[in-house]
């Protein structure tokens, strides 16, 4: 029996935008973005609560908008290959999601204007990129034939969201973006790659027709190696970011443990590409991202 009323949205949230999973990651992401920026500026005081709140709420709404954009973009494919998903099976309608997106955008504008009107251009930049993503940059067929470029073009929104989150510190303070911020933005881009690849690694028996995965594209040996490569690349960028805030040793120790764990997970899957082993990639990607952000922003901010 299909849920009705508010129950529909609870089911949709649980299936397509689980706050239990996304909430902690976005909180760590936004808090650390503001904190990292303030640390770069050698700001001694803890970030203002309103800066943190706007960064978090706006970032969470950005990721909600990304989910809604995907529902529109993938509707035809989902209806054909994944009719069990929320929109194709009629749980919610695209028109309803469009209304939610409009309200989310209005909230973002109000928050930006109240905190600092100077944030609005950075908000609009993310919106423009999101709109281009929804239209597949008007070269959808070509991008789908080049999956690496497809992934890169879509993950490029991560540093743009991060730029907005950090601007909730430096732009509100009325100063230019601090030197060294680029490393944190690149970390966000690579973390997006880690999560994207990690959630699309499957065992052979779990592959579905019409569902694109990196194991189907590259095989059960190469795909996990690419995932490890993304993790190592992120770690290098994180160390460069940590150097800017004089926090290299703690970050190196934390990431060394996580890199080793990720390597063990990848090796285990390569040796035995089972459904159970494939399930480890997504949670490890989430833990990696969570610890990465906390080690670059929240932890050093609290320790100072």
C-alpha positions as CSV (number, residue, x, y, z in Angstrom):
1,X,0.0,0.0,0.0
2,X,1.4,3.4,-1.1
3,X,1.8,5.9,1.8
4,X,-0.3,9.1,1.6
5,X,0.0,12.6,3.0
6,X,3.1,13.5,5.0
7,X,4.0,9.8,5.3
8,X,5.0,9.9,1.6
9,X,7.6,12.5,2.3
10,X,9.0,10.5,5.2
11,X,9.4,7.5,3.0
12,X,10.9,9.6,0.2
13,X,13.4,11.1,2.7
14,X,14.3,7.7,4.0
15,X,14.8,6.2,0.6
16,X,16.3,9.1,-1.5
17,X,17.7,11.7,1.0
18,X,18.4,9.9,4.3
19,X,19.1,12.6,6.8
20,X,20.7,10.0,9.2
21,X,23.4,9.5,6.6
22,X,23.6,12.9,5.0
23,X,23.2,15.1,8.1
24,X,26.5,14.2,9.9
25,X,28.5,14.4,6.7
26,X,27.0,17.8,5.7
27,X,27.5,19.1,9.3
28,X,31.1,18.0,9.3
29,X,31.6,19.5,5.8
30,X,30.0,22.9,6.6
31,X,31.5,23.3,10.0
32,X,34.9,22.3,8.9
33,X,34.7,24.6,5.8
34,X,34.0,27.7,8.0
35,X,36.6,26.6,10.6
36,X,39.3,25.9,8.0
37,X,38.8,29.4,6.5
38,X,39.0,31.0,10.0
39,X,42.1,29.0,10.7
40,X,43.7,30.2,7.5
41,X,42.9,33.8,8.5
42,X,44.6,33.1,11.9
43,X,41.3,34.1,13.5
44,X,41.6,33.2,17.2
45,X,37.9,33.2,18.0
46,X,35.4,30.4,17.4
47,X,33.2,31.0,14.3
48,X,29.9,32.8,15.0
49,X,26.9,30.5,15.4
50,X,25.0,32.2,12.6
51,X,27.9,31.7,10.1
52,X,27.9,28.0,11.0
53,X,24.1,27.7,10.8
54,X,23.8,29.4,7.4
55,X,26.7,27.3,6.1
56,X,25.1,24.0,7.3
57,X,21.5,24.7,6.2
58,X,22.5,26.1,2.8
59,X,24.8,23.1,2.2
60,X,22.2,20.6,3.2
61,X,19.7,22.3,0.8
62,X,22.4,22.2,-1.9
63,X,22.6,18.4,-1.6
64,X,18.8,18.2,-1.5
65,X,18.7,20.2,-4.8
66,X,21.2,17.8,-6.2
67,X,19.0,14.9,-5.4
68,X,16.0,16.6,-6.9
69,X,17.9,17.5,-10.0
70,X,18.9,13.9,-10.4
71,X,15.2,12.8,-10.1
72,X,14.4,15.1,-13.1
73,X,17.5,14.1,-15.1
74,X,17.2,10.4,-14.5
75,X,13.4,10.1,-14.7
76,X,13.3,8.3,-18.1
77,X,16.1,5.9,-17.2
78,X,14.6,5.2,-13.8
79,X,11.2,4.6,-15.2
80,X,12.7,2.0,-17.6
81,X,15.3,0.3,-15.5
82,X,14.5,1.2,-11.9
83,X,10.7,1.4,-11.5
84,X,11.0,0.6,-7.9
85,X,12.4,4.0,-7.1
86,X,10.3,6.7,-5.4
87,X,9.3,8.9,-8.4
88,X,8.7,6.1,-11.0
89,X,6.5,4.2,-8.7
90,X,4.4,7.3,-8.0
91,X,5.4,8.0,-4.3
92,X,6.0,11.6,-5.2
93,X,5.6,13.5,-8.4
94,X,8.3,15.6,-10.2
95,X,6.1,18.6,-10.0
96,X,6.0,18.3,-6.2
97,X,9.8,18.0,-6.1
98,X,10.0,21.1,-8.3
99,X,8.0,23.0,-5.7
100,X,10.3,21.7,-2.9
101,X,13.3,22.9,-4.9
102,X,11.8,26.4,-5.3
103,X,11.2,26.7,-1.6
104,X,14.7,25.4,-0.9
105,X,16.2,28.1,-3.2
106,X,14.1,30.8,-1.5
107,X,15.4,29.7,1.9
108,X,19.0,29.8,0.6
109,X,18.6,33.3,-0.8
110,X,17.0,34.6,2.5
111,X,19.8,33.1,4.6
112,X,22.5,34.5,2.3
113,X,21.0,38.0,2.3
114,X,20.5,38.1,6.0
115,X,24.0,36.9,6.8
116,X,25.7,38.9,4.1
117,X,24.4,40.0,0.7
118,X,28.0,39.4,-0.6
119,X,27.2,35.7,-0.4
120,X,24.6,35.8,-3.2
121,X,27.0,35.7,-6.2
122,X,28.6,32.5,-4.8
123,X,25.1,31.0,-4.3
124,X,24.1,31.8,-7.9
125,X,27.3,30.2,-9.2
126,X,26.4,26.9,-7.6
127,X,22.8,27.2,-9.0
128,X,24.2,27.8,-12.5
129,X,26.4,24.8,-12.4
130,X,23.6,22.7,-11.0
131,X,21.3,23.8,-13.8
132,X,24.0,22.9,-16.4
133,X,24.4,19.5,-14.7
134,X,20.6,18.9,-14.9
135,X,20.9,19.5,-18.7
136,X,24.0,17.4,-18.9
137,X,25.9,20.5,-20.1
138,X,23.8,20.1,-23.3
139,X,26.1,17.3,-24.4
140,X,24.5,14.4,-22.5
141,X,25.0,11.7,-25.1
142,X,28.7,12.6,-25.5
143,X,29.3,12.8,-21.8
144,X,27.8,9.3,-21.3
145,X,30.3,7.9,-23.7
146,X,33.1,9.4,-21.6
147,X,32.3,8.4,-18.1
148,X,35.4,9.9,-16.5
149,X,34.6,13.3,-17.9
150,X,31.0,12.8,-16.9
151,X,32.1,12.2,-13.3
152,X,34.5,15.1,-13.2
153,X,32.0,17.5,-14.6
154,X,29.4,16.6,-12.0
155,X,31.8,16.4,-9.1
156,X,33.1,19.9,-10.0
157,X,30.0,21.2,-8.1
158,X,31.6,20.1,-4.8
159,X,34.3,22.7,-4.6
160,X,31.7,25.3,-5.6
161,X,29.5,24.3,-2.7
162,X,32.6,24.3,-0.5
163,X,33.5,27.8,-1.7
164,X,30.1,29.0,-0.6
165,X,30.5,27.3,2.8
166,X,33.9,28.9,3.4
167,X,32.6,32.2,2.2
168,X,30.3,32.1,5.2
169,X,33.5,32.9,7.1
170,X,35.8,35.1,4.9
171,X,33.2,36.9,2.8
172,X,31.1,37.7,5.9
173,X,34.3,39.0,7.5
174,X,34.7,41.3,4.5
175,X,38.1,39.9,3.4
176,X,39.3,38.1,0.2
177,X,39.5,34.3,0.1
178,X,42.5,33.4,2.3
179,X,45.7,32.0,0.8
180,X,45.7,28.2,0.9
181,X,41.9,27.7,0.5
182,X,42.4,26.1,-2.9
183,X,43.7,22.9,-1.2
184,X,40.5,22.5,0.8
185,X,38.4,23.0,-2.3
186,X,40.4,20.3,-4.1
187,X,39.9,18.0,-1.2
188,X,36.2,18.5,-1.5
189,X,36.4,17.6,-5.2
190,X,38.4,14.5,-4.6
191,X,36.1,13.5,-1.7
192,X,33.2,13.7,-4.1
193,X,35.1,11.3,-6.4
194,X,35.7,8.9,-3.5
195,X,32.0,8.8,-2.6
196,X,30.9,8.6,-6.2
197,X,33.1,5.7,-7.1
198,X,32.6,4.0,-3.7
199,X,28.8,3.8,-4.0
200,X,29.0,2.3,-7.5
201,X,31.2,-0.7,-6.8
202,X,29.3,-3.9,-7.0
203,X,29.8,-7.6,-7.2
204,X,29.1,-9.2,-10.6
205,X,25.8,-10.8,-9.3
206,X,24.6,-7.5,-8.0
207,X,24.9,-5.6,-11.3
208,X,21.5,-4.5,-12.8
209,X,20.7,-4.0,-16.4
210,X,20.6,-0.3,-17.2
211,X,22.4,0.7,-14.0
212,X,25.8,2.2,-14.6
213,X,28.5,1.1,-12.1
214,X,32.3,1.5,-12.2
215,X,32.7,-2.3,-11.7
216,X,30.7,-2.9,-14.8
217,X,32.7,-0.2,-16.6
218,X,36.2,-1.1,-15.4
219,X,35.9,-4.6,-13.9
220,X,36.2,-5.8,-10.3
221,X,40.0,-5.3,-10.2
222,X,40.5,-1.9,-11.8
223,X,37.5,-0.2,-10.3
224,X,38.6,-0.7,-6.6
225,X,42.2,0.4,-7.6
226,X,40.7,3.6,-9.0
227,X,38.9,4.1,-5.7
228,X,42.1,3.6,-3.8
229,X,43.8,6.1,-6.1
230,X,41.2,8.7,-5.4
231,X,41.6,8.1,-1.7
232,X,45.4,8.5,-1.9
233,X,45.0,11.6,-4.0
234,X,42.7,13.1,-1.5
235,X,45.1,12.3,1.3
236,X,47.9,14.1,-0.4
237,X,45.7,17.2,-0.9
238,X,44.6,17.0,2.7
239,X,48.2,17.1,3.9
240,X,48.8,20.2,1.8
241,X,45.7,21.8,3.3
242,X,46.8,20.7,6.8
243,X,50.2,22.3,6.2
244,X,48.4,25.7,5.7
245,X,46.9,25.5,9.2
246,X,50.0,23.8,10.8
247,X,48.2,20.5,11.6
248,X,50.1,18.1,9.4
249,X,51.1,15.4,11.9
250,X,47.6,14.7,13.4
251,X,46.0,14.6,9.9
252,X,48.8,12.3,8.6
253,X,48.2,9.9,11.5
254,X,44.5,9.8,11.1
255,X,44.6,9.4,7.3
256,X,47.3,6.7,7.5
257,X,45.0,4.5,9.4
258,X,42.1,5.1,7.0
259,X,44.2,4.6,3.9
260,X,45.4,1.3,5.3
261,X,41.8,0.3,6.1
262,X,40.6,1.3,2.6
263,X,43.5,-0.7,1.0
264,X,42.5,-3.8,3.0
265,X,38.8,-3.4,1.9
266,X,39.9,-3.1,-1.8
267,X,42.2,-6.0,-1.7
268,X,39.6,-8.2,0.0
269,X,37.1,-7.3,-2.7
270,X,39.6,-7.9,-5.5
271,X,40.4,-11.4,-4.2
272,X,36.7,-12.2,-3.5
273,X,34.3,-9.8,-5.4
274,X,31.3,-10.9,-3.4
275,X,28.2,-8.9,-2.6
276,X,29.2,-8.7,1.1
277,X,32.6,-7.4,0.4
278,X,31.2,-4.8,-2.1
279,X,28.9,-3.4,0.6
280,X,32.0,-2.1,2.5
281,X,33.0,0.5,0.0
282,X,30.2,3.0,0.5
283,X,30.4,3.1,4.4
284,X,34.2,3.3,4.3
285,X,33.9,6.2,1.8
286,X,31.5,8.0,4.2
287,X,33.8,7.4,7.2
288,X,36.8,8.6,5.1
289,X,35.0,11.8,4.1
290,X,33.7,12.5,7.6
291,X,37.1,12.0,9.3
292,X,38.8,14.0,6.5
293,X,36.7,17.1,7.1
294,X,36.8,16.8,10.9
295,X,40.6,16.6,10.8
296,X,41.0,19.7,8.6
297,X,38.5,22.0,10.3
298,X,36.6,20.9,13.4
299,X,39.3,19.2,15.4
300,X,42.1,21.8,14.9
301,X,39.5,24.6,15.6
302,X,38.5,23.0,18.9
303,X,42.1,22.4,19.9
304,X,43.1,26.0,19.4
